[in-house]
Amino acid sequence: MTEFSRLEQAMSAAASAVEATLNSVLPRPQGLGARVQEAMRYATFAGGKRLRPFLVLSCANLLAVDKACALRVAAAIEAMHTYSLVHDDLPCMDDDDLRRGRPTTHKAFDEATAVLAGDALLTVAFEILSHPETHPSAEIRCELVRRLAEAAGSNGMVGGQMMDIEAETMTLDEATIAELQRMKTGALFEFCCDAGAILGEAGAEHRARLRDYARQFGLAFQISDDLLDVISTPETAGKAVGKDQSQGKATLVSAYGVDAAQKRLEQLARGAAGLLEPYGPAAADLRALPVFLLNRKA
Ligand code: GRG
Protein backbone atom coordinates (compact mmCIF):
# COMPACT_ATOMS: atom_id res chain seq x y z
CA MET A 1 0.00 0.00 0.00
CA THR A 2 1.41 3.47 -0.90
CA GLU A 3 1.77 6.19 1.73
CA PHE A 4 -1.08 8.12 0.06
CA SER A 5 -3.55 5.23 0.02
CA ARG A 6 -2.70 4.61 3.69
CA LEU A 7 -3.31 8.29 4.38
CA GLU A 8 -6.63 8.24 2.51
CA GLN A 9 -7.73 5.22 4.51
CA ALA A 10 -6.71 6.88 7.79
CA MET A 11 -8.51 10.11 6.81
CA SER A 12 -11.65 8.25 5.91
CA ALA A 13 -11.62 6.32 9.22
CA ALA A 14 -11.07 9.59 11.14
CA ALA A 15 -13.92 11.26 9.21
CA SER A 16 -16.35 8.43 10.04
CA ALA A 17 -15.37 8.49 13.72
CA VAL A 18 -15.72 12.26 14.06
CA GLU A 19 -19.04 12.22 12.21
CA ALA A 20 -20.38 9.67 14.70
CA THR A 21 -19.22 11.92 17.56
CA LEU A 22 -20.74 15.01 15.92
CA ASN A 23 -23.98 13.12 15.50
CA SER A 24 -24.07 12.40 19.22
CA VAL A 25 -23.02 15.88 20.44
CA LEU A 26 -25.03 18.12 18.09
CA PRO A 27 -28.55 18.78 19.31
CA ARG A 28 -31.36 16.76 17.73
CA PRO A 29 -33.93 18.97 16.01
CA GLN A 30 -36.86 19.42 18.36
CA GLY A 31 -39.44 21.95 19.47
CA LEU A 32 -39.79 25.51 18.23
CA GLY A 33 -36.03 25.89 17.60
CA ALA A 34 -35.82 22.76 15.45
CA ARG A 35 -35.13 24.72 12.26
CA VAL A 36 -31.79 26.09 13.46
CA GLN A 37 -30.75 22.63 14.67
CA GLU A 38 -31.65 21.19 11.26
CA ALA A 39 -29.50 23.89 9.63
CA MET A 40 -26.58 23.08 11.97
CA ARG A 41 -26.79 19.47 10.90
CA TYR A 42 -27.27 20.36 7.21
CA ALA A 43 -24.05 22.43 7.25
CA THR A 44 -22.09 19.85 9.25
CA PHE A 45 -23.05 16.60 7.54
CA ALA A 46 -22.15 17.65 4.03
CA GLY A 47 -19.03 15.61 3.32
CA GLY A 48 -16.17 17.99 4.21
CA LYS A 49 -12.67 16.55 4.24
CA ARG A 50 -12.55 16.66 8.08
CA LEU A 51 -8.91 17.78 7.87
CA ARG A 52 -8.93 19.58 11.20
CA PRO A 53 -10.33 16.57 13.10
CA PHE A 54 -7.71 14.42 11.38
CA LEU A 55 -4.97 16.71 12.68
CA VAL A 56 -6.36 16.63 16.23
CA LEU A 57 -6.69 12.84 16.21
CA SER A 58 -3.26 12.25 14.65
CA CYS A 59 -1.40 14.61 17.00
CA ALA A 60 -3.29 13.21 20.00
CA ASN A 61 -2.43 9.68 18.88
CA LEU A 62 1.28 10.56 18.78
CA LEU A 63 1.03 11.46 22.44
CA ALA A 64 -1.08 8.43 23.46
CA VAL A 65 -4.19 10.47 24.27
CA ASP A 66 -7.46 8.63 25.00
CA LYS A 67 -9.32 8.40 21.64
CA ALA A 68 -12.75 9.33 23.05
CA CYS A 69 -11.33 12.60 24.46
CA ALA A 70 -9.57 13.43 21.20
CA LEU A 71 -12.76 12.72 19.22
CA ARG A 72 -14.70 15.27 21.25
CA VAL A 73 -12.04 17.92 20.59
CA ALA A 74 -12.07 16.93 16.92
CA ALA A 75 -15.87 17.40 16.86
CA ALA A 76 -15.53 20.81 18.54
CA ILE A 77 -13.05 22.09 15.96
CA GLU A 78 -15.18 20.80 13.07
CA ALA A 79 -18.20 22.62 14.50
CA MET A 80 -16.12 25.81 14.72
CA HIS A 81 -14.81 25.37 11.17
CA THR A 82 -18.33 24.71 9.85
CA TYR A 83 -19.61 27.91 11.49
CA SER A 84 -16.88 29.86 9.68
CA LEU A 85 -17.91 28.37 6.33
CA VAL A 86 -21.63 29.09 6.92
CA HIS A 87 -20.91 32.73 7.79
CA ASP A 88 -18.28 33.15 5.07
CA ASP A 89 -20.84 32.07 2.45
CA LEU A 90 -23.44 34.67 3.51
CA PRO A 91 -24.38 37.47 1.09
CA CYS A 92 -22.69 40.05 3.37
CA MET A 93 -19.39 38.12 3.11
CA ASP A 94 -18.44 35.98 0.10
CA ASP A 95 -22.00 35.51 -1.15
CA ASP A 96 -21.63 31.90 -2.31
CA ASP A 97 -24.36 29.52 -3.48
CA LEU A 98 -22.34 26.32 -3.40
CA ARG A 99 -20.41 24.71 -0.55
CA ARG A 100 -19.22 21.13 -0.16
CA GLY A 101 -20.92 20.40 -3.48
CA ARG A 102 -24.44 21.53 -2.50
CA PRO A 103 -26.43 24.72 -1.80
CA THR A 104 -24.97 26.84 0.98
CA THR A 105 -26.90 26.95 4.25
CA HIS A 106 -28.52 30.33 3.59
CA LYS A 107 -29.68 29.05 0.19
CA ALA A 108 -31.07 25.79 1.58
CA PHE A 109 -32.72 27.61 4.54
CA ASP A 110 -32.61 31.42 4.68
CA GLU A 111 -30.14 34.09 5.82
CA ALA A 112 -31.43 34.50 9.36
CA THR A 113 -31.37 30.74 9.94
CA ALA A 114 -27.83 30.50 8.52
CA VAL A 115 -26.58 33.29 10.83
CA LEU A 116 -28.14 31.53 13.82
CA ALA A 117 -26.88 28.08 12.77
CA GLY A 118 -23.35 29.53 12.51
CA ASP A 119 -23.69 31.16 15.93
CA ALA A 120 -24.94 27.91 17.45
CA LEU A 121 -22.11 25.87 15.87
CA LEU A 122 -19.59 28.35 17.29
CA THR A 123 -21.07 28.12 20.77
CA VAL A 124 -21.53 24.34 20.74
CA ALA A 125 -17.77 24.02 20.12
CA PHE A 126 -17.13 25.55 23.56
CA GLU A 127 -19.93 23.51 25.12
CA ILE A 128 -18.20 20.33 23.91
CA LEU A 129 -14.72 21.40 25.06
CA SER A 130 -15.87 22.45 28.52
CA HIS A 131 -17.82 19.22 29.18
CA PRO A 132 -16.16 16.87 31.72
CA GLU A 133 -16.35 14.01 29.17
CA THR A 134 -13.74 15.86 27.08
CA HIS A 135 -11.09 15.57 29.82
CA PRO A 136 -11.23 14.84 33.55
CA SER A 137 -8.98 17.83 34.33
CA ALA A 138 -10.79 21.20 34.49
CA GLU A 139 -7.42 22.91 33.93
CA ILE A 140 -6.92 21.10 30.62
CA ARG A 141 -10.49 21.81 29.52
CA CYS A 142 -9.99 25.46 30.36
CA GLU A 143 -6.77 25.60 28.35
CA LEU A 144 -8.52 24.03 25.35
CA VAL A 145 -11.32 26.60 25.61
CA ARG A 146 -8.86 29.48 25.88
CA ARG A 147 -6.71 28.28 22.97
CA LEU A 148 -9.74 27.80 20.73
CA ALA A 149 -11.10 31.23 21.65
CA GLU A 150 -7.73 32.79 20.79
CA ALA A 151 -7.48 30.90 17.51
CA ALA A 152 -11.03 31.76 16.41
CA GLY A 153 -11.27 35.34 17.66
CA SER A 154 -10.12 38.78 16.56
CA ASN A 155 -6.42 37.86 16.79
CA GLY A 156 -7.08 34.69 14.82
CA MET A 157 -9.71 33.62 12.29
CA VAL A 158 -12.13 36.54 12.73
CA GLY A 159 -9.24 39.05 12.58
CA GLY A 160 -7.91 37.36 9.44
CA GLN A 161 -11.35 37.51 7.84
CA MET A 162 -11.55 41.23 8.65
CA MET A 163 -8.12 41.83 7.05
CA ASP A 164 -9.24 39.79 4.05
CA ILE A 165 -12.26 42.06 3.56
CA GLU A 166 -10.15 45.21 3.98
CA ALA A 167 -7.56 43.84 1.55
CA GLU A 168 -10.10 43.99 -1.28
CA THR A 169 -9.46 47.72 -1.51
CA MET A 170 -5.69 47.84 -0.90
CA THR A 171 -2.50 46.16 -2.01
CA LEU A 172 -0.74 44.09 0.63
CA ASP A 173 2.88 42.96 0.61
CA GLU A 174 3.69 39.24 0.78
CA ALA A 175 4.49 39.25 4.49
CA THR A 176 1.12 40.86 5.30
CA ILE A 177 -0.72 38.39 3.06
CA ALA A 178 1.03 35.51 4.84
CA GLU A 179 0.06 36.98 8.24
CA LEU A 180 -3.56 37.45 7.10
CA GLN A 181 -3.69 33.83 6.01
CA ARG A 182 -1.99 32.58 9.16
CA MET A 183 -4.77 34.26 11.12
CA LYS A 184 -7.70 33.42 8.83
CA THR A 185 -6.90 29.76 8.16
CA GLY A 186 -3.68 28.85 9.96
CA ALA A 187 -4.81 29.65 13.50
CA LEU A 188 -7.40 26.84 13.56
CA PHE A 189 -4.84 24.37 12.22
CA GLU A 190 -2.44 25.48 14.96
CA PHE A 191 -5.18 24.88 17.51
CA CYS A 192 -5.71 21.33 16.18
CA CYS A 193 -2.08 20.31 16.66
CA ASP A 194 -1.78 22.18 19.95
CA ALA A 195 -4.96 20.50 21.22
CA GLY A 196 -3.34 17.09 20.74
CA ALA A 197 -0.37 18.31 22.77
CA ILE A 198 -2.58 19.87 25.48
CA LEU A 199 -4.61 16.65 25.85
CA GLY A 200 -1.37 14.67 25.99
CA GLU A 201 0.09 17.08 28.57
CA ALA A 202 3.13 17.30 26.31
CA GLY A 203 6.27 19.26 27.16
CA ALA A 204 7.46 22.44 25.48
CA GLU A 205 9.53 20.60 22.87
CA HIS A 206 6.58 18.60 21.47
CA ARG A 207 4.36 21.66 21.57
CA ALA A 208 6.85 23.80 19.67
CA ARG A 209 7.46 21.10 17.06
CA LEU A 210 3.75 20.48 16.47
CA ARG A 211 3.08 24.23 16.35
CA ASP A 212 5.80 24.75 13.71
CA TYR A 213 4.39 21.83 11.71
CA ALA A 214 0.88 23.35 11.92
CA ARG A 215 2.16 26.77 10.79
CA GLN A 216 3.88 25.41 7.71
CA PHE A 217 0.98 23.07 7.03
CA GLY A 218 -1.51 25.96 7.32
CA LEU A 219 0.35 28.13 4.87
CA ALA A 220 0.77 25.22 2.45
CA PHE A 221 -2.97 24.48 2.77
CA GLN A 222 -3.87 28.08 2.03
CA ILE A 223 -1.67 28.19 -1.07
CA SER A 224 -3.22 24.91 -2.28
CA ASP A 225 -6.69 26.40 -1.67
CA ASP A 226 -5.80 29.55 -3.60
CA LEU A 227 -4.36 27.46 -6.44
CA LEU A 228 -7.65 25.51 -6.62
CA ASP A 229 -9.45 28.84 -7.00
CA VAL A 230 -7.34 29.53 -10.09
CA ILE A 231 -7.01 26.11 -11.69
CA SER A 232 -10.03 24.02 -10.59
CA THR A 233 -13.71 23.88 -11.65
CA PRO A 234 -16.83 24.22 -9.44
CA GLU A 235 -17.72 20.57 -10.23
CA THR A 236 -14.39 19.29 -8.93
CA ALA A 237 -13.88 21.76 -6.08
CA GLY A 238 -17.50 21.58 -4.85
CA LYS A 239 -17.56 25.38 -4.50
CA ALA A 240 -17.30 28.46 -6.69
CA VAL A 241 -13.85 29.13 -8.18
CA GLY A 242 -12.19 32.15 -9.80
CA LYS A 243 -13.54 34.42 -7.07
CA ASP A 244 -10.22 35.59 -5.60
CA GLN A 245 -9.28 37.43 -8.79
CA SER A 246 -12.77 38.84 -9.45
CA GLN A 247 -12.99 40.13 -5.86
CA GLY A 248 -9.41 41.46 -5.85
CA LYS A 249 -8.45 39.16 -2.95
CA ALA A 250 -4.91 39.24 -1.63
CA THR A 251 -3.48 35.72 -2.06
CA LEU A 252 0.02 34.31 -2.32
CA VAL A 253 -0.92 33.01 -5.78
CA SER A 254 -1.70 36.52 -6.98
CA ALA A 255 1.49 37.78 -5.32
CA TYR A 256 3.85 35.04 -6.60
CA GLY A 257 2.09 33.76 -9.76
CA VAL A 258 0.96 30.13 -10.21
CA ASP A 259 4.36 28.52 -10.86
CA ALA A 260 6.17 30.20 -7.98
CA ALA A 261 3.21 29.51 -5.67
CA GLN A 262 3.35 25.83 -6.61
CA LYS A 263 7.08 25.78 -5.80
CA ARG A 264 6.50 27.54 -2.46
CA LEU A 265 3.71 25.06 -1.66
CA GLU A 266 6.05 22.17 -2.32
CA GLN A 267 8.77 23.73 -0.16
CA LEU A 268 6.38 24.30 2.74
CA ALA A 269 4.80 20.84 2.46
CA ARG A 270 8.15 19.07 2.50
CA GLY A 271 9.39 21.35 5.30
CA ALA A 272 6.33 20.55 7.43
CA ALA A 273 6.78 16.81 6.82
CA GLY A 274 10.48 17.05 7.75
CA LEU A 275 9.67 18.61 11.11
CA LEU A 276 8.01 15.37 12.22
CA GLU A 277 10.94 13.07 11.37
CA PRO A 278 11.80 12.64 15.07
CA TYR A 279 8.48 10.80 15.60
CA GLY A 280 9.42 8.08 13.09
CA PRO A 281 6.71 5.75 11.65
CA ALA A 282 4.14 6.93 14.23
CA ALA A 283 3.90 10.25 12.35
CA ALA A 284 3.86 8.76 8.82
CA ASP A 285 0.32 10.00 8.05
CA LEU A 286 1.01 13.48 9.41
CA ARG A 287 4.11 13.65 7.21
CA ALA A 288 2.21 12.44 4.14
CA LEU A 289 -0.66 14.92 4.66
CA PRO A 290 1.06 18.18 3.56
CA VAL A 291 2.66 16.40 0.60
CA PHE A 292 -0.83 15.11 -0.34
CA LEU A 293 -1.93 18.77 -0.61
CA LEU A 294 0.31 19.20 -3.64
CA ASN A 295 -2.17 17.21 -5.73
CA ARG A 296 -5.48 17.95 -4.00
CA LYS A 297 -8.52 18.49 -6.20
CA ALA A 298 -11.09 19.70 -3.62
C1 GRG B 1 -16.75 34.15 8.73
C2 GRG B 1 -15.58 34.31 10.97
C3 GRG B 1 -15.56 33.95 9.58
C4 GRG B 1 -14.44 33.43 9.10
C5 GRG B 1 -14.30 32.90 7.77
C6 GRG B 1 -12.32 30.14 7.17
C7 GRG B 1 -12.87 31.38 6.63
C8 GRG B 1 -12.88 32.54 7.52
C9 GRG B 1 -13.43 31.47 5.43
C10 GRG B 1 -13.58 30.33 4.51
C11 GRG B 1 -13.23 30.79 3.15
C12 GRG B 1 -12.09 30.05 2.64
C13 GRG B 1 -12.31 29.35 1.35
C14 GRG B 1 -10.95 30.04 3.30
C15 GRG B 1 -9.79 29.37 2.80
C16 GRG B 1 -9.41 28.13 3.50
C17 GRG B 1 -10.55 27.29 3.92
C18 GRG B 1 -10.97 27.45 5.30
C19 GRG B 1 -11.08 26.41 3.08
C20 GRG B 1 -12.13 25.47 3.44
O1 GRG B 1 -11.59 24.46 4.26
P1 GRG B 1 -11.59 22.93 3.83
O2 GRG B 1 -11.02 22.79 2.45
O3 GRG B 1 -13.16 22.68 3.76
O4 GRG B 1 -10.96 22.12 4.90
P2 GRG B 1 -14.00 21.33 3.97
O5 GRG B 1 -15.31 21.60 3.26
O6 GRG B 1 -13.25 20.17 3.39
O7 GRG B 1 -14.20 21.20 5.45
Boltz pocket constraint, residues with backbone or C-beta under 6 A from the ligand:
constraints:
  - pocket:
      binder: B
      contacts: [[A, 47], [A, 48], [A, 49], [A, 50], [A, 51], [A, 81], [A, 83], [A, 84], [A, 85], [A, 87], [A, 88], [A, 93], [A, 100], [A, 152], [A, 157], [A, 158], [A, 161], [A, 184], [A, 185], [A, 222], [A, 225], [A, 298]]
      max_distance: 6.0
